Amino acid sequence: MEDLSQEKQAEFSEEKNHLTENSGAELVFGSRIDLGKIKNGVAEIKHQLSKVIVGQEEFIELLMVSIFSNGHALIEGVPGVAKTITAKLLARTMDVGFSRIQFTPDLMPSDILGTSIFDIKKNEFEFKKGPVFSNIVLIDEINRAPAKTQAALFEVMAERQVTIDGNQYDMEPPFLVFATQNPVEQEGTYRLPEAQLDRFLFKIEVGYPTLEEEVSIIEGNNLRKNKDSTQLVSPIFKAHEIKEFQEIIQEVLVESRLIRYIASIVNSTRNHPFLFLGASPRASISILNASKALAAIRGRDFVIPEDIKSTAIPALKHRIVISPEKEMEGMTSSQIIQQIIESIEIPR
């Protein structure tokens, strides 16, 4: 939609302003992009996951946004809150390649990327691909690997390619990394480099379930009688469909005033008195793409301010550094970002 004429942009603006003010208007508005398959598919995926996962609606929605906006997700939460199983089941709802890598302190870059092995019969070196060569890669406890191994992910996460012995190997689309980490236990862990954190579209924090949700979790586990939960979930999308959806979502309309709204939020992180380090332009692009994906999932071919506000916190919280004084006072990155969002006038 970026090549629309000014007249069409004005037409979009007038109609969508009317829709923003009328919650029921969306039902009668004719979408200029066919988003039915995306919206229905996401609803079916949520239904499939609900057979095993109780609650966690926001977590699942943000993971879906990550997939459709072609971004990686860092999932943080204490052990036992279904971080790994949710990511694993979500990958199973798609007919794509899946691999799981358990990060440990002794893990080497070659254990992830692969290595060249000398073939005696051919009298030459042959590259054996590592587990990162898949469509959805689940990295469990990513902060347990040392800096050398973390650095091995820089190129593949940013450029979707691996360079080994001077040869470039491209990843088959879609290529997405879901990584988990435990925020509490620090023994035997390594702080993720800022450059790697910036390569994640979202940092998603997973909390404890409510009392009623926990009762449902226990009842569901009791009824399944320890059966393999992955067998309850069926594939909904194929790899080529995900790639098509990622391209369709790029056509979702974002008006110029909303682009300025995104830029204003990110720019405010760079001169905020509570922050030592603000977010880069990559953060702005991340919010833009995530807002488009969220709008499409919700059945709209245009972005509204609520889409931006919903994606700004998970897109920014891992890209900023709180000043030591405020960190000692107990302030969190989410609180500061929320303050910034509330201080900026919403476009109308």
URNORLIN-V992613 format. One record per residue. N is the residue number from 1. RES is the residue in three letters. D_FIRST is the distance of its C-alpha to the first C-alpha in Angstrom with 2 decimals. Layout:
{{N & RES & D_FIRST} {N & RES & D_FIRST}}
This chain:
{{1 & MET & 0.00} {2 & GLU & 3.79} {3 & ASP & 5.43} {4 & LEU & 5.55} {5 & SER & 9.29} {6 & GLN & 11.31} {7 & GLU & 12.68} {8 & LYS & 9.72} {9 & GLN & 8.98} {10 & ALA & 12.69} {11 & GLU & 12.72} {12 & PHE & 10.48} {13 & SER & 12.78} {14 & GLU & 15.89} {15 & GLU & 15.44} {16 & LYS & 14.50} {17 & ASN & 17.36} {18 & HIS & 19.58} {19 & LEU & 18.65} {20 & THR & 19.37} {21 & GLU & 22.75} {22 & ASN & 23.60} {23 & SER & 23.76} {24 & GLY & 24.52} {25 & ALA & 21.72} {26 & GLU & 19.35} {27 & LEU & 21.68} {28 & VAL & 21.18} {29 & PHE & 17.47} {30 & GLY & 15.76} {31 & SER & 12.83} {32 & ARG & 9.92} {33 & ILE & 9.91} {34 & ASP & 13.50} {35 & LEU & 14.53} {36 & GLY & 18.17} {37 & LYS & 19.40} {38 & ILE & 18.11} {39 & LYS & 19.58} {40 & ASN & 22.75} {41 & GLY & 23.22} {42 & VAL & 23.10} {43 & ALA & 25.56} {44 & GLU & 27.79} {45 & ILE & 27.75} {46 & LYS & 28.83} {47 & HIS & 31.52} {48 & GLN & 32.73} {49 & LEU & 33.01} {50 & SER & 34.81} {51 & LYS & 37.67} {52 & VAL & 38.53} {53 & ILE & 36.63} {54 & VAL & 37.58} {55 & GLY & 35.33} {56 & GLN & 32.95} {57 & GLU & 29.94} {58 & GLU & 28.06} {59 & PHE & 29.04} {60 & ILE & 27.76} {61 & GLU & 24.43} {62 & LEU & 23.86} {63 & LEU & 24.87} {64 & MET & 22.34} {65 & VAL & 19.59} {66 & SER & 21.04} {67 & ILE & 20.88} {68 & PHE & 17.30} {69 & SER & 16.10} {70 & ASN & 18.57} {71 & GLY & 20.91} {72 & HIS & 24.69} {73 & ALA & 26.67} {74 & LEU & 30.07} {75 & ILE & 32.08} {76 & GLU & 35.06} {77 & GLY & 37.86} {78 & VAL & 41.60} {79 & PRO & 43.03} {80 & GLY & 42.98} {81 & VAL & 39.91} {82 & ALA & 38.17} {83 & LYS & 35.80} {84 & THR & 36.61} {85 & ILE & 37.10} {86 & THR & 33.78} {87 & ALA & 31.87} {88 & LYS & 34.10} {89 & LEU & 33.64} {90 & LEU & 29.86} {91 & ALA & 29.95} {92 & ARG & 32.23} {93 & THR & 29.75} {94 & MET & 27.79} {95 & ASP & 29.43} {96 & VAL & 28.99} {97 & GLY & 31.48} {98 & PHE & 32.89} {99 & SER & 35.35} {100 & ARG & 37.08} {101 & ILE & 38.66} {102 & GLN & 41.28} {103 & PHE & 41.43} {104 & THR & 44.99} {105 & PRO & 46.72} {106 & ASP & 48.07} {107 & LEU & 44.80} {108 & MET & 44.20} {109 & PRO & 41.00} {110 & SER & 42.26} {111 & ASP & 42.51} {112 & ILE & 38.73} {113 & LEU & 37.47} {114 & GLY & 40.33} {115 & THR & 43.09} {116 & SER & 44.69} {117 & ILE & 47.87} {118 & PHE & 50.48} {119 & ASP & 51.06} {120 & ILE & 54.74} {121 & LYS & 54.48} {122 & LYS & 51.73} {123 & ASN & 53.13} {124 & GLU & 49.69} {125 & PHE & 47.39} {126 & GLU & 44.85} {127 & PHE & 41.92} {128 & LYS & 41.93} {129 & LYS & 38.59} {130 & GLY & 38.68} {131 & PRO & 37.19} {132 & VAL & 33.96} {133 & PHE & 32.98} {134 & SER & 31.37} {135 & ASN & 28.04} {136 & ILE & 28.82} {137 & VAL & 31.51} {138 & LEU & 33.37} {139 & ILE & 35.37} {140 & ASP & 38.08} {141 & GLU & 39.52} {142 & ILE & 37.55} {143 & ASN & 39.63} {144 & ARG & 42.82} {145 & ALA & 42.24} {146 & PRO & 43.39} {147 & ALA & 41.35} {148 & LYS & 41.87} {149 & THR & 40.29} {150 & GLN & 37.43} {151 & ALA & 36.68} {152 & ALA & 36.36} {153 & LEU & 33.12} {154 & PHE & 31.42} {155 & GLU & 30.22} {156 & VAL & 29.30} {157 & MET & 27.27} {158 & ALA & 25.34} {159 & GLU & 25.02} {160 & ARG & 25.71} {161 & GLN & 28.69} {162 & VAL & 32.43} {163 & THR & 34.75} {164 & ILE & 38.36} {165 & ASP & 41.17} {166 & GLY & 38.82} {167 & ASN & 36.86} {168 & GLN & 33.19} {169 & TYR & 32.25} {170 & ASP & 28.61} {171 & MET & 27.77} {172 & GLU & 26.57} {173 & PRO & 23.18} {174 & PRO & 22.73} {175 & PHE & 24.93} {176 & LEU & 25.39} {177 & VAL & 28.32} {178 & PHE & 29.72} {179 & ALA & 32.62} {180 & THR & 35.21} {181 & GLN & 37.69} {182 & ASN & 40.54} {183 & PRO & 40.54} {184 & VAL & 44.25} {185 & GLU & 46.23} {186 & GLN & 46.36} {187 & GLU & 49.28} {188 & GLY & 48.32} {189 & THR & 44.72} {190 & TYR & 42.87} {191 & ARG & 40.32} {192 & LEU & 36.90} {193 & PRO & 36.01} {194 & GLU & 33.38} {195 & ALA & 31.48} {196 & GLN & 31.32} {197 & LEU & 30.42} {198 & ASP & 27.40} {199 & ARG & 26.16} {200 & PHE & 25.91} {201 & LEU & 22.70} {202 & PHE & 24.93} {203 & LYS & 28.58} {204 & ILE & 29.50} {205 & GLU & 32.92} {206 & VAL & 34.73} {207 & GLY & 37.61} {208 & TYR & 40.59} {209 & PRO & 40.39} {210 & THR & 42.00} {211 & LEU & 45.48} {212 & GLU & 44.34} {213 & GLU & 41.69} {214 & GLU & 44.37} {215 & VAL & 46.72} {216 & SER & 44.13} {217 & ILE & 43.62} {218 & ILE & 47.39} {219 & GLU & 47.84} {220 & GLY & 45.11} {221 & ASN & 46.64} {222 & ASN & 50.05} {223 & LEU & 48.97} {224 & ARG & 47.30} {225 & LYS & 50.58} {226 & ASN & 49.01} {227 & LYS & 47.22} {228 & ASP & 44.34} {229 & SER & 41.31} {230 & THR & 38.89} {231 & GLN & 40.37} {232 & LEU & 39.08} {233 & VAL & 35.41} {234 & SER & 33.81} {235 & PRO & 30.70} {236 & ILE & 27.61} {237 & PHE & 24.91} {238 & LYS & 25.45} {239 & ALA & 24.25} {240 & HIS & 21.97} {241 & GLU & 20.36} {242 & ILE & 19.66} {243 & LYS & 18.04} {244 & GLU & 15.83} {245 & PHE & 14.96} {246 & GLN & 14.19} {247 & GLU & 11.63} {248 & ILE & 10.13} {249 & ILE & 10.15} {250 & GLN & 8.07} {251 & GLU & 5.01} {252 & VAL & 6.64} {253 & LEU & 5.89} {254 & VAL & 8.50} {255 & GLU & 10.12} {256 & SER & 12.18} {257 & ARG & 15.36} {258 & LEU & 14.60} {259 & ILE & 13.96} {260 & ARG & 17.32} {261 & TYR & 18.79} {262 & ILE & 18.20} {263 & ALA & 19.67} {264 & SER & 22.53} {265 & ILE & 23.50} {266 & VAL & 23.64} {267 & ASN & 25.36} {268 & SER & 27.93} {269 & THR & 29.08} {270 & ARG & 30.25} {271 & ASN & 32.75} {272 & HIS & 33.78} {273 & PRO & 37.60} {274 & PHE & 37.68} {275 & LEU & 35.64} {276 & PHE & 37.05} {277 & LEU & 33.76} {278 & GLY & 30.22} {279 & ALA & 26.88} {280 & SER & 25.12} {281 & PRO & 21.54} {282 & ARG & 21.13} {283 & ALA & 21.60} {284 & SER & 18.74} {285 & ILE & 16.35} {286 & SER & 18.09} {287 & ILE & 17.59} {288 & LEU & 13.85} {289 & ASN & 13.56} {290 & ALA & 16.29} {291 & SER & 14.84} {292 & LYS & 11.72} {293 & ALA & 14.36} {294 & LEU & 16.70} {295 & ALA & 14.43} {296 & ALA & 13.78} {297 & ILE & 17.53} {298 & ARG & 18.37} {299 & GLY & 16.48} {300 & ARG & 13.63} {301 & ASP & 9.87} {302 & PHE & 9.87} {303 & VAL & 12.11} {304 & ILE & 15.41} {305 & PRO & 18.15} {306 & GLU & 20.21} {307 & ASP & 17.83} {308 & ILE & 18.23} {309 & LYS & 21.95} {310 & SER & 22.44} {311 & THR & 21.11} {312 & ALA & 22.46} {313 & ILE & 26.09} {314 & PRO & 25.90} {315 & ALA & 23.55} {316 & LEU & 25.95} {317 & LYS & 29.45} {318 & HIS & 30.28} {319 & ARG & 28.92} {320 & ILE & 31.26} {321 & VAL & 35.04} {322 & ILE & 37.22} {323 & SER & 40.13} {324 & PRO & 43.44} {325 & GLU & 44.93} {326 & LYS & 42.26} {327 & GLU & 42.17} {328 & MET & 45.94} {329 & GLU & 45.48} {330 & GLY & 43.40} {331 & MET & 39.97} {332 & THR & 37.04} {333 & SER & 33.63} {334 & SER & 32.05} {335 & GLN & 34.18} {336 & ILE & 33.27} {337 & ILE & 29.50} {338 & GLN & 29.97} {339 & GLN & 31.95} {340 & ILE & 29.24} {341 & ILE & 26.58} {342 & GLU & 29.10} {343 & SER & 29.89} {344 & ILE & 26.42} {345 & GLU & 25.42} {346 & ILE & 22.64} {347 & PRO & 19.94} {348 & ARG & 20.46}}
